[in-house]
C-alpha cells in the first residue's frame, strides 16, 4: 500500500509512523508504560486492518488520521485522541500560515 502525502508525493505505507504519532500524543498526558505501549500498538494494528479492509491502493493522510482518531476514541483513549487531533489541527494551521496566531486545544466530553 502507498500513501498520498499532503504535498502530493506518493510514499510507501509505514505503520511505524502511525504508532510513533500515537505515542507522541500519549506521552503528552501519560507516562508510557509497557502496557500502554502494547495497547497503543494494538490500536495501530487495528488501523492497519481498517486500511486493508478499505482496499485502497493509495490512502490519503487524512483518511489514515481519521481512522486513528476513530480507533483511539473507540478504545477509550479519549485524552490521547484529543491531543492527537489538536496536534494535527495545529499542524494544519501552521501549514496554512496561521500557526502563530491560533492555538488549538480540544476537550471531549463523553455523553452517556
C-alpha positions, -999 to +999 in steps of 0.1 A: +000+000+000+011+036-006+002+069+010-005+102-008+012+129+013-002+164+017+021+177-009+010+151-034+041+129-031+035+092-030+054+071-005+052+035+009+029+030+038+048+027+071+027+016+102+055+027+125+048+063+116+012+058+129+025+042+161+050+070+167+024+097+162+001+080+187+029+076+212+038+113+208+002+122+216+001+097+245+033+110+261+019+145+264-005+132+290+007+099+303+038+081+314+044+055+286+043+022+305+049-011+287+012-019+290+002+014+274+027+009+246+013-025+239-023-013+239-014+016+215+004-009+193-029-028+192-047+004+182-021+008+154-027-028+142-064-022+141-059+009+120-037-011+096-065-037+094-090-010+087-069+003+058-065-032+044-103-038+046-109-005+028-089-019-001-074+013-012-041+012-031-032+047-021-045+061+012-045+098+020-030+112+052-065+125+062-080+090+057-054+075+079-057+102+106-095+097+107-090+060+112-065+066+140-089+091+157-118+067+155-097+038+169-084+058+198-118+070+207-133+035+203-106+021+226-114+047+252-083+067+248-102+100+247-075+122+261-049+108+237-073+113+208-078+150+220-040+155+218-036+136+186-064+157+169-052+190+185-017+184+172-030+176+137-052+207+136-023+229+149+000+215+121-027+222+095-029+258+108+009+261+106+009+248+070-017+275+062+003+302+078-019+307+109+001+287+134+015+317+151-020+333+156-042+304+167-036+277+193-057+245+192-068+228+225-096+202+224-115+187+252-141+160+246-169+151+270-184+117+270-222+118+269-239+087+284 
